């Protein structure tokens, strides 16, 4: 969740991923996709794992994490 002034800092944010939301632990402007390494701007972050505490850039990245042998 972002404050009304947006994130401060220009680097990678550290987040706590929650059910349906996330909490900014250390400010930044992006997080890194656990599968592709792609930078994901915080305002575009839609996919993450609460259990694994990692972010994903796309729904395909989520599927690759969950079913690596089936998704290429």
PDB file with one MODEL, atoms N, CA, C and O in Angstrom:
MODEL        1
ATOM      1  N   UNK A   1       0.845  -1.158   0.000  1.00  0.00           N
ATOM      2  CA  UNK A   1       0.000   0.000   0.000  1.00  0.00           C
ATOM      3  C   UNK A   1       0.895   1.227   0.000  1.00  0.00           C
ATOM      4  O   UNK A   1       1.896   1.266   0.715  1.00  0.00           O
ATOM      5  N   UNK A   2       0.549   2.209  -0.782  1.00  0.00           N
ATOM      6  CA  UNK A   2       1.341   3.423  -0.926  1.00  0.00           C
ATOM      7  C   UNK A   2       0.703   4.545  -0.145  1.00  0.00           C
ATOM      8  O   UNK A   2      -0.517   4.597   0.009  1.00  0.00           O
ATOM      9  N   UNK A   3       1.541   5.451   0.351  1.00  0.00           N
ATOM     10  CA  UNK A   3       0.931   6.616   0.974  1.00  0.00           C
ATOM     11  C   UNK A   3       0.477   7.578  -0.110  1.00  0.00           C
ATOM     12  O   UNK A   3       0.796   7.374  -1.282  1.00  0.00           O
ATOM     13  N   UNK A   4      -0.258   8.622   0.252  1.00  0.00           N
ATOM     14  CA  UNK A   4      -0.843   9.485  -0.774  1.00  0.00           C
ATOM     15  C   UNK A   4       0.188  10.278  -1.565  1.00  0.00           C
ATOM     16  O   UNK A   4      -0.138  10.854  -2.603  1.00  0.00           O
ATOM     17  N   UNK A   5       1.423  10.314  -1.089  1.00  0.00           N
ATOM     18  CA  UNK A   5       2.475  11.030  -1.798  1.00  0.00           C
ATOM     19  C   UNK A   5       3.319  10.093  -2.649  1.00  0.00           C
ATOM     20  O   UNK A   5       4.271  10.532  -3.295  1.00  0.00           O
ATOM     21  N   UNK A   6       2.979   8.801  -2.657  1.00  0.00           N
ATOM     22  CA  UNK A   6       3.731   7.812  -3.428  1.00  0.00           C
ATOM     23  C   UNK A   6       4.951   7.366  -2.667  1.00  0.00           C
ATOM     24  O   UNK A   6       5.238   7.867  -1.580  1.00  0.00           O
ATOM     25  N   UNK A   7       5.679   6.406  -3.250  1.00  0.00           N
ATOM     26  CA  UNK A   7       6.857   5.878  -2.572  1.00  0.00           C
ATOM     27  C   UNK A   7       7.992   6.888  -2.606  1.00  0.00           C
ATOM     28  O   UNK A   7       8.108   7.670  -3.549  1.00  0.00           O
ATOM     29  N   UNK A   8       8.820   6.871  -1.584  1.00  0.00           N
ATOM     30  CA  UNK A   8      10.024   7.695  -1.624  1.00  0.00           C
ATOM     31  C   UNK A   8      11.190   6.770  -1.915  1.00  0.00           C
ATOM     32  O   UNK A   8      11.125   5.574  -1.634  1.00  0.00           O
ATOM     33  N   UNK A   9      12.234   7.311  -2.467  1.00  0.00           N
ATOM     34  CA  UNK A   9      13.369   6.495  -2.852  1.00  0.00           C
ATOM     35  C   UNK A   9      13.246   6.100  -4.311  1.00  0.00           C
ATOM     36  O   UNK A   9      12.147   6.040  -4.861  1.00  0.00           O
ATOM     37  N   UNK A  10      14.391   5.830  -4.932  1.00  0.00           N
ATOM     38  CA  UNK A  10      14.383   5.508  -6.354  1.00  0.00           C
ATOM     39  C   UNK A  10      14.746   4.067  -6.643  1.00  0.00           C
ATOM     40  O   UNK A  10      14.659   3.625  -7.789  1.00  0.00           O
ATOM     41  N   UNK A  11      15.150   3.330  -5.627  1.00  0.00           N
ATOM     42  CA  UNK A  11      15.596   1.962  -5.845  1.00  0.00           C
ATOM     43  C   UNK A  11      14.494   0.951  -5.655  1.00  0.00           C
ATOM     44  O   UNK A  11      13.308   1.252  -5.786  1.00  0.00           O
ATOM     45  N   UNK A  12      14.920  -0.264  -5.340  1.00  0.00           N
ATOM     46  CA  UNK A  12      13.979  -1.352  -5.145  1.00  0.00           C
ATOM     47  C   UNK A  12      13.340  -1.265  -3.768  1.00  0.00           C
ATOM     48  O   UNK A  12      14.023  -1.098  -2.758  1.00  0.00           O
ATOM     49  N   UNK A  13      12.036  -1.378  -3.747  1.00  0.00           N
ATOM     50  CA  UNK A  13      11.289  -1.375  -2.488  1.00  0.00           C
ATOM     51  C   UNK A  13      11.349  -2.762  -1.867  1.00  0.00           C
ATOM     52  O   UNK A  13      11.511  -3.759  -2.571  1.00  0.00           O
ATOM     53  N   UNK A  14      11.222  -2.822  -0.569  1.00  0.00           N
ATOM     54  CA  UNK A  14      11.074  -4.082   0.151  1.00  0.00           C
ATOM     55  C   UNK A  14       9.644  -4.112   0.668  1.00  0.00           C
ATOM     56  O   UNK A  14       9.208  -3.198   1.368  1.00  0.00           O
ATOM     57  N   UNK A  15       8.914  -5.172   0.318  1.00  0.00           N
ATOM     58  CA  UNK A  15       7.502  -5.254   0.668  1.00  0.00           C
ATOM     59  C   UNK A  15       7.224  -6.466   1.535  1.00  0.00           C
ATOM     60  O   UNK A  15       7.947  -7.461   1.494  1.00  0.00           O
ATOM     61  N   UNK A  16       6.165  -6.363   2.319  1.00  0.00           N
ATOM     62  CA  UNK A  16       5.574  -7.526   2.970  1.00  0.00           C
ATOM     63  C   UNK A  16       4.291  -7.801   2.208  1.00  0.00           C
ATOM     64  O   UNK A  16       3.392  -6.961   2.164  1.00  0.00           O
ATOM     65  N   UNK A  17       4.208  -8.982   1.607  1.00  0.00           N
ATOM     66  CA  UNK A  17       3.049  -9.331   0.791  1.00  0.00           C
ATOM     67  C   UNK A  17       1.973  -9.929   1.688  1.00  0.00           C
ATOM     68  O   UNK A  17       2.214 -10.889   2.419  1.00  0.00           O
ATOM     69  N   UNK A  18       0.792  -9.350   1.618  1.00  0.00           N
ATOM     70  CA  UNK A  18      -0.342  -9.758   2.433  1.00  0.00           C
ATOM     71  C   UNK A  18      -1.451 -10.264   1.514  1.00  0.00           C
ATOM     72  O   UNK A  18      -1.350 -10.154   0.292  1.00  0.00           O
ATOM     73  N   UNK A  19      -2.498 -10.812   2.100  1.00  0.00           N
ATOM     74  CA  UNK A  19      -3.657 -11.246   1.316  1.00  0.00           C
ATOM     75  C   UNK A  19      -4.364 -10.022   0.741  1.00  0.00           C
ATOM     76  O   UNK A  19      -4.976  -9.258   1.487  1.00  0.00           O
ATOM     77  N   UNK A  20      -4.286  -9.827  -0.572  1.00  0.00           N
ATOM     78  CA  UNK A  20      -4.985  -8.740  -1.238  1.00  0.00           C
ATOM     79  C   UNK A  20      -4.344  -7.374  -1.094  1.00  0.00           C
ATOM     80  O   UNK A  20      -4.910  -6.383  -1.557  1.00  0.00           O
ATOM     81  N   UNK A  21      -3.186  -7.292  -0.471  1.00  0.00           N
ATOM     82  CA  UNK A  21      -2.521  -6.007  -0.265  1.00  0.00           C
ATOM     83  C   UNK A  21      -1.044  -6.270   0.028  1.00  0.00           C
ATOM     84  O   UNK A  21      -0.628  -7.418   0.181  1.00  0.00           O
ATOM     85  N   UNK A  22      -0.272  -5.212   0.104  1.00  0.00           N
ATOM     86  CA  UNK A  22       1.114  -5.332   0.533  1.00  0.00           C
ATOM     87  C   UNK A  22       1.474  -4.119   1.373  1.00  0.00           C
ATOM     88  O   UNK A  22       0.839  -3.068   1.288  1.00  0.00           O
ATOM     89  N   UNK A  23       2.513  -4.289   2.188  1.00  0.00           N
ATOM     90  CA  UNK A  23       2.979  -3.209   3.060  1.00  0.00           C
ATOM     91  C   UNK A  23       4.409  -2.879   2.673  1.00  0.00           C
ATOM     92  O   UNK A  23       5.236  -3.777   2.510  1.00  0.00           O
ATOM     93  N   UNK A  24       4.702  -1.594   2.525  1.00  0.00           N
ATOM     94  CA  UNK A  24       6.050  -1.144   2.179  1.00  0.00           C
ATOM     95  C   UNK A  24       6.900  -1.176   3.450  1.00  0.00           C
ATOM     96  O   UNK A  24       6.622  -0.458   4.411  1.00  0.00           O
ATOM     97  N   UNK A  25       7.930  -2.008   3.444  1.00  0.00           N
ATOM     98  CA  UNK A  25       8.851  -2.135   4.564  1.00  0.00           C
ATOM     99  C   UNK A  25      10.011  -1.152   4.392  1.00  0.00           C
ATOM    100  O   UNK A  25      10.441  -0.508   5.348  1.00  0.00           O
ATOM    101  N   UNK A  26      10.508  -1.050   3.156  1.00  0.00           N
ATOM    102  CA  UNK A  26      11.559  -0.093   2.809  1.00  0.00           C
ATOM    103  C   UNK A  26      11.146   0.575   1.503  1.00  0.00           C
ATOM    104  O   UNK A  26      10.822  -0.118   0.538  1.00  0.00           O
ATOM    105  N   UNK A  27      11.150   1.902   1.451  1.00  0.00           N
ATOM    106  CA  UNK A  27      10.638   2.608   0.275  1.00  0.00           C
ATOM    107  C   UNK A  27      11.466   2.368  -0.983  1.00  0.00           C
ATOM    108  O   UNK A  27      12.662   2.082  -0.927  1.00  0.00           O
ATOM    109  N   UNK A  28      10.794   2.492  -2.102  1.00  0.00           N
ATOM    110  CA  UNK A  28      11.415   2.360  -3.412  1.00  0.00           C
ATOM    111  C   UNK A  28      10.342   2.541  -4.462  1.00  0.00           C
ATOM    112  O   UNK A  28       9.178   2.775  -4.138  1.00  0.00           O
ATOM    113  N   UNK A  29      10.729   2.432  -5.711  1.00  0.00           N
ATOM    114  CA  UNK A  29       9.778   2.654  -6.794  1.00  0.00           C
ATOM    115  C   UNK A  29       9.375   1.384  -7.520  1.00  0.00           C
ATOM    116  O   UNK A  29       8.445   1.402  -8.327  1.00  0.00           O
ATOM    117  N   UNK A  30      10.068   0.268  -7.243  1.00  0.00           N
ATOM    118  CA  UNK A  30       9.776  -0.974  -7.946  1.00  0.00           C
ATOM    119  C   UNK A  30      10.148  -2.170  -7.083  1.00  0.00           C
ATOM    120  O   UNK A  30      10.839  -2.035  -6.073  1.00  0.00           O
ATOM    121  N   UNK A  31       9.673  -3.356  -7.503  1.00  0.00           N
ATOM    122  CA  UNK A  31      10.137  -4.640  -6.976  1.00  0.00           C
ATOM    123  C   UNK A  31      10.561  -5.473  -8.178  1.00  0.00           C
ATOM    124  O   UNK A  31      10.259  -5.123  -9.319  1.00  0.00           O
ATOM    125  N   UNK A  32      11.255  -6.567  -7.925  1.00  0.00           N
ATOM    126  CA  UNK A  32      11.764  -7.408  -9.000  1.00  0.00           C
ATOM    127  C   UNK A  32      10.963  -8.697  -9.086  1.00  0.00           C
ATOM    128  O   UNK A  32      10.698  -9.341  -8.071  1.00  0.00           O
ATOM    129  N   UNK A  33      10.581  -9.069 -10.295  1.00  0.00           N
ATOM    130  CA  UNK A  33       9.865 -10.319 -10.528  1.00  0.00           C
ATOM    131  C   UNK A  33      10.763 -11.499 -10.161  1.00  0.00           C
ATOM    132  O   UNK A  33      11.911 -11.575 -10.598  1.00  0.00           O
ATOM    133  N   UNK A  34      10.231 -12.417  -9.356  1.00  0.00           N
ATOM    134  CA  UNK A  34      10.992 -13.582  -8.914  1.00  0.00           C
ATOM    135  C   UNK A  34      11.314 -14.546 -10.043  1.00  0.00           C
ATOM    136  O   UNK A  34      12.239 -15.348  -9.915  1.00  0.00           O
ATOM    137  N   UNK A  35      10.581 -14.490 -11.135  1.00  0.00           N
ATOM    138  CA  UNK A  35      10.787 -15.410 -12.255  1.00  0.00           C
ATOM    139  C   UNK A  35      11.637 -14.785 -13.361  1.00  0.00           C
ATOM    140  O   UNK A  35      12.627 -15.375 -13.794  1.00  0.00           O
ATOM    141  N   UNK A  36      11.253 -13.595 -13.814  1.00  0.00           N
ATOM    142  CA  UNK A  36      11.909 -12.986 -14.979  1.00  0.00           C
ATOM    143  C   UNK A  36      13.014 -11.996 -14.631  1.00  0.00           C
ATOM    144  O   UNK A  36      13.859 -11.687 -15.472  1.00  0.00           O
ATOM    145  N   UNK A  37      13.013 -11.496 -13.394  1.00  0.00           N
ATOM    146  CA  UNK A  37      13.978 -10.463 -13.021  1.00  0.00           C
ATOM    147  C   UNK A  37      13.557  -9.074 -13.472  1.00  0.00           C
ATOM    148  O   UNK A  37      14.274  -8.098 -13.253  1.00  0.00           O
ATOM    149  N   UNK A  38      12.393  -8.988 -14.102  1.00  0.00           N
ATOM    150  CA  UNK A  38      11.866  -7.713 -14.603  1.00  0.00           C
ATOM    151  C   UNK A  38      11.519  -6.786 -13.435  1.00  0.00           C
ATOM    152  O   UNK A  38      11.032  -7.235 -12.398  1.00  0.00           O
ATOM    153  N   UNK A  39      11.771  -5.513 -13.615  1.00  0.00           N
ATOM    154  CA  UNK A  39      11.365  -4.512 -12.620  1.00  0.00           C
ATOM    155  C   UNK A  39       9.869  -4.231 -12.760  1.00  0.00           C
ATOM    156  O   UNK A  39       9.368  -4.014 -13.863  1.00  0.00           O
ATOM    157  N   UNK A  40       9.174  -4.238 -11.640  1.00  0.00           N
ATOM    158  CA  UNK A  40       7.736  -3.990 -11.634  1.00  0.00           C
ATOM    159  C   UNK A  40       7.482  -2.711 -10.823  1.00  0.00           C
ATOM    160  O   UNK A  40       7.687  -2.707  -9.609  1.00  0.00           O
ATOM    161  N   UNK A  41       7.041  -1.630 -11.472  1.00  0.00           N
ATOM    162  CA  UNK A  41       6.701  -0.420 -10.712  1.00  0.00           C
ATOM    163  C   UNK A  41       5.614  -0.750  -9.679  1.00  0.00           C
ATOM    164  O   UNK A  41       4.691  -1.510  -9.972  1.00  0.00           O
ATOM    165  N   UNK A  42       5.721  -0.188  -8.492  1.00  0.00           N
ATOM    166  CA  UNK A  42       4.771  -0.524  -7.429  1.00  0.00           C
ATOM    167  C   UNK A  42       3.326  -0.256  -7.830  1.00  0.00           C
ATOM    168  O   UNK A  42       2.427  -0.992  -7.425  1.00  0.00           O
ATOM    169  N   UNK A  43       3.094   0.781  -8.615  1.00  0.00           N
ATOM    170  CA  UNK A  43       1.710   1.075  -9.002  1.00  0.00           C
ATOM    171  C   UNK A  43       1.174   0.109 -10.055  1.00  0.00           C
ATOM    172  O   UNK A  43      -0.007   0.168 -10.397  1.00  0.00           O
ATOM    173  N   UNK A  44       2.030  -0.788 -10.577  1.00  0.00           N
ATOM    174  CA  UNK A  44       1.600  -1.794 -11.543  1.00  0.00           C
ATOM    175  C   UNK A  44       1.635  -3.215 -10.973  1.00  0.00           C
ATOM    176  O   UNK A  44       1.315  -4.172 -11.677  1.00  0.00           O
ATOM    177  N   UNK A  45       2.016  -3.354  -9.718  1.00  0.00           N
ATOM    178  CA  UNK A  45       2.136  -4.668  -9.094  1.00  0.00           C
ATOM    179  C   UNK A  45       0.760  -5.275  -8.860  1.00  0.00           C
ATOM    180  O   UNK A  45      -0.063  -4.707  -8.143  1.00  0.00           O
ATOM    181  N   UNK A  46       0.511  -6.440  -9.473  1.00  0.00           N
ATOM    182  CA  UNK A  46      -0.779  -7.121  -9.361  1.00  0.00           C
ATOM    183  C   UNK A  46      -0.655  -8.536  -8.833  1.00  0.00           C
ATOM    184  O   UNK A  46      -1.613  -9.068  -8.272  1.00  0.00           O
ATOM    185  N   UNK A  47       0.505  -9.162  -8.999  1.00  0.00           N
ATOM    186  CA  UNK A  47       0.659 -10.573  -8.683  1.00  0.00           C
ATOM    187  C   UNK A  47       1.783 -10.784  -7.675  1.00  0.00           C
ATOM    188  O   UNK A  47       2.889 -10.274  -7.852  1.00  0.00           O
ATOM    189  N   UNK A  48       1.490 -11.547  -6.606  1.00  0.00           N
ATOM    190  CA  UNK A  48       2.520 -11.906  -5.633  1.00  0.00           C
ATOM    191  C   UNK A  48       2.080 -13.138  -4.862  1.00  0.00           C
ATOM    192  O   UNK A  48       0.920 -13.547  -4.914  1.00  0.00           O
ATOM    193  N   UNK A  49       3.028 -13.715  -4.152  1.00  0.00           N
ATOM    194  CA  UNK A  49       2.752 -14.871  -3.311  1.00  0.00           C
ATOM    195  C   UNK A  49       2.948 -14.482  -1.852  1.00  0.00           C
ATOM    196  O   UNK A  49       4.018 -14.017  -1.461  1.00  0.00           O
ATOM    197  N   UNK A  50       1.913 -14.675  -1.060  1.00  0.00           N
ATOM    198  CA  UNK A  50       2.014 -14.432   0.378  1.00  0.00           C
ATOM    199  C   UNK A  50       2.935 -15.482   0.998  1.00  0.00           C
ATOM    200  O   UNK A  50       3.790 -15.154   1.821  1.00  0.00           O
ATOM    201  N   UNK A  51       2.761 -16.741   0.604  1.00  0.00           N
ATOM    202  CA  UNK A  51       3.562 -17.823   1.176  1.00  0.00           C
ATOM    203  C   UNK A  51       5.039 -17.696   0.839  1.00  0.00           C
ATOM    204  O   UNK A  51       5.894 -17.914   1.698  1.00  0.00           O
ATOM    205  N   UNK A  52       5.342 -17.347  -0.398  1.00  0.00           N
ATOM    206  CA  UNK A  52       6.742 -17.243  -0.830  1.00  0.00           C
ATOM    207  C   UNK A  52       7.325 -15.848  -0.635  1.00  0.00           C
ATOM    208  O   UNK A  52       8.540 -15.666  -0.709  1.00  0.00           O
ATOM    209  N   UNK A  53       6.461 -14.861  -0.384  1.00  0.00           N
ATOM    210  CA  UNK A  53       6.878 -13.469  -0.215  1.00  0.00           C
ATOM    211  C   UNK A  53       7.720 -13.017  -1.414  1.00  0.00           C
ATOM    212  O   UNK A  53       8.847 -12.546  -1.266  1.00  0.00           O
ATOM    213  N   UNK A  54       7.131 -13.176  -2.608  1.00  0.00           N
ATOM    214  CA  UNK A  54       7.795 -12.735  -3.829  1.00  0.00           C
ATOM    215  C   UNK A  54       6.771 -12.192  -4.815  1.00  0.00           C
ATOM    216  O   UNK A  54       5.593 -12.547  -4.781  1.00  0.00           O
ATOM    217  N   UNK A  55       7.254 -11.326  -5.689  1.00  0.00           N
ATOM    218  CA  UNK A  55       6.404 -10.652  -6.676  1.00  0.00           C
ATOM    219  C   UNK A  55       6.588 -11.292  -8.045  1.00  0.00           C
ATOM    220  O   UNK A  55       7.617 -11.902  -8.334  1.00  0.00           O
ATOM    221  N   UNK A  56       5.540 -11.134  -8.898  1.00  0.00           N
ATOM    222  CA  UNK A  56       5.572 -11.647 -10.262  1.00  0.00           C
ATOM    223  C   UNK A  56       5.085 -10.561 -11.217  1.00  0.00           C
ATOM    224  O   UNK A  56       4.145  -9.829 -10.905  1.00  0.00           O
ATOM    225  N   UNK A  57       5.720 -10.462 -12.368  1.00  0.00           N
ATOM    226  CA  UNK A  57       5.383  -9.419 -13.332  1.00  0.00           C
ATOM    227  C   UNK A  57       4.084  -9.721 -14.083  1.00  0.00           C
ATOM    228  O   UNK A  57       3.349  -8.801 -14.440  1.00  0.00           O
ATOM    229  N   UNK A  58       3.801 -10.990 -14.324  1.00  0.00           N
ATOM    230  CA  UNK A  58       2.632 -11.363 -15.128  1.00  0.00           C
ATOM    231  C   UNK A  58       1.969 -12.619 -14.552  1.00  0.00           C
ATOM    232  O   UNK A  58       2.530 -13.300 -13.693  1.00  0.00           O
ATOM    233  N   UNK A  59       0.777 -12.901 -15.042  1.00  0.00           N
ATOM    234  CA  UNK A  59       0.101 -14.128 -14.624  1.00  0.00           C
ATOM    235  C   UNK A  59       0.861 -15.363 -15.119  1.00  0.00           C
ATOM    236  O   UNK A  59       0.826 -16.412 -14.477  1.00  0.00           O
ATOM    237  N   UNK A  60       1.538 -15.240 -16.243  1.00  0.00           N
ATOM    238  CA  UNK A  60       2.341 -16.347 -16.751  1.00  0.00           C
ATOM    239  C   UNK A  60       3.498 -16.659 -15.808  1.00  0.00           C
ATOM    240  O   UNK A  60       3.844 -17.825 -15.619  1.00  0.00           O
ATOM    241  N   UNK A  61       4.095 -15.637 -15.220  1.00  0.00           N
ATOM    242  CA  UNK A  61       5.172 -15.847 -14.246  1.00  0.00           C
ATOM    243  C   UNK A  61       4.656 -16.608 -13.026  1.00  0.00           C
ATOM    244  O   UNK A  61       5.356 -17.462 -12.483  1.00  0.00           O
ATOM    245  N   UNK A  62       3.435 -16.300 -12.599  1.00  0.00           N
ATOM    246  CA  UNK A  62       2.825 -17.029 -11.484  1.00  0.00           C
ATOM    247  C   UNK A  62       2.691 -18.505 -11.849  1.00  0.00           C
ATOM    248  O   UNK A  62       3.035 -19.382 -11.056  1.00  0.00           O
ATOM    249  N   UNK A  63       2.190 -18.772 -13.050  1.00  0.00           N
ATOM    250  CA  UNK A  63       2.021 -20.156 -13.493  1.00  0.00           C
ATOM    251  C   UNK A  63       3.362 -20.886 -13.600  1.00  0.00           C
ATOM    252  O   UNK A  63       3.451 -22.071 -13.280  1.00  0.00           O
ATOM    253  N   UNK A  64       4.400 -20.183 -14.048  1.00  0.00           N
ATOM    254  CA  UNK A  64       5.726 -20.798 -14.128  1.00  0.00           C
ATOM    255  C   UNK A  64       6.237 -21.179 -12.745  1.00  0.00           C
ATOM    256  O   UNK A  64       6.901 -22.205 -12.594  1.00  0.00           O
ATOM    257  N   UNK A  65       5.937 -20.369 -11.737  1.00  0.00           N
ATOM    258  CA  UNK A  65       6.360 -20.671 -10.369  1.00  0.00           C
ATOM    259  C   UNK A  65       5.578 -21.866  -9.818  1.00  0.00           C
ATOM    260  O   UNK A  65       6.147 -22.740  -9.164  1.00  0.00           O
ATOM    261  N   UNK A  66       4.278 -21.896 -10.086  1.00  0.00           N
ATOM    262  CA  UNK A  66       3.440 -22.957  -9.535  1.00  0.00           C
ATOM    263  C   UNK A  66       3.582 -24.273 -10.286  1.00  0.00           C
ATOM    264  O   UNK A  66       3.541 -25.344  -9.680  1.00  0.00           O
ATOM    265  N   UNK A  67       3.751 -24.195 -11.614  1.00  0.00           N
ATOM    266  CA  UNK A  67       3.801 -25.392 -12.457  1.00  0.00           C
ATOM    267  C   UNK A  67       4.979 -25.323 -13.421  1.00  0.00           C
ATOM    268  O   UNK A  67       4.778 -25.256 -14.634  1.00  0.00           O
ATOM    269  N   UNK A  68       6.200 -25.338 -12.906  1.00  0.00           N
ATOM    270  CA  UNK A  68       7.374 -25.130 -13.774  1.00  0.00           C
ATOM    271  C   UNK A  68       7.521 -26.182 -14.866  1.00  0.00           C
ATOM    272  O   UNK A  68       8.034 -25.879 -15.944  1.00  0.00           O
ATOM    273  N   UNK A  69       7.088 -27.398 -14.612  1.00  0.00           N
ATOM    274  CA  UNK A  69       7.227 -28.461 -15.613  1.00  0.00           C
ATOM    275  C   UNK A  69       6.203 -28.354 -16.729  1.00  0.00           C
ATOM    276  O   UNK A  69       6.361 -28.980 -17.777  1.00  0.00           O
ATOM    277  N   UNK A  70       5.149 -27.564 -16.515  1.00  0.00           N
ATOM    278  CA  UNK A  70       4.076 -27.465 -17.515  1.00  0.00           C
ATOM    279  C   UNK A  70       4.104 -26.168 -18.324  1.00  0.00           C
ATOM    280  O   UNK A  70       3.568 -26.119 -19.431  1.00  0.00           O
ATOM    281  N   UNK A  71       4.718 -25.128 -17.784  1.00  0.00           N
ATOM    282  CA  UNK A  71       4.731 -23.813 -18.443  1.00  0.00           C
ATOM    283  C   UNK A  71       6.147 -23.528 -18.912  1.00  0.00           C
ATOM    284  O   UNK A  71       7.098 -23.559 -18.131  1.00  0.00           O
ATOM    285  N   UNK A  72       6.266 -23.253 -20.186  1.00  0.00           N
ATOM    286  CA  UNK A  72       7.603 -22.981 -20.749  1.00  0.00           C
ATOM    287  C   UNK A  72       7.760 -21.540 -21.098  1.00  0.00           C
ATOM    288  O   UNK A  72       8.816 -21.133 -21.581  1.00  0.00           O
TER     289      UNK A  72
ENDMDL
END
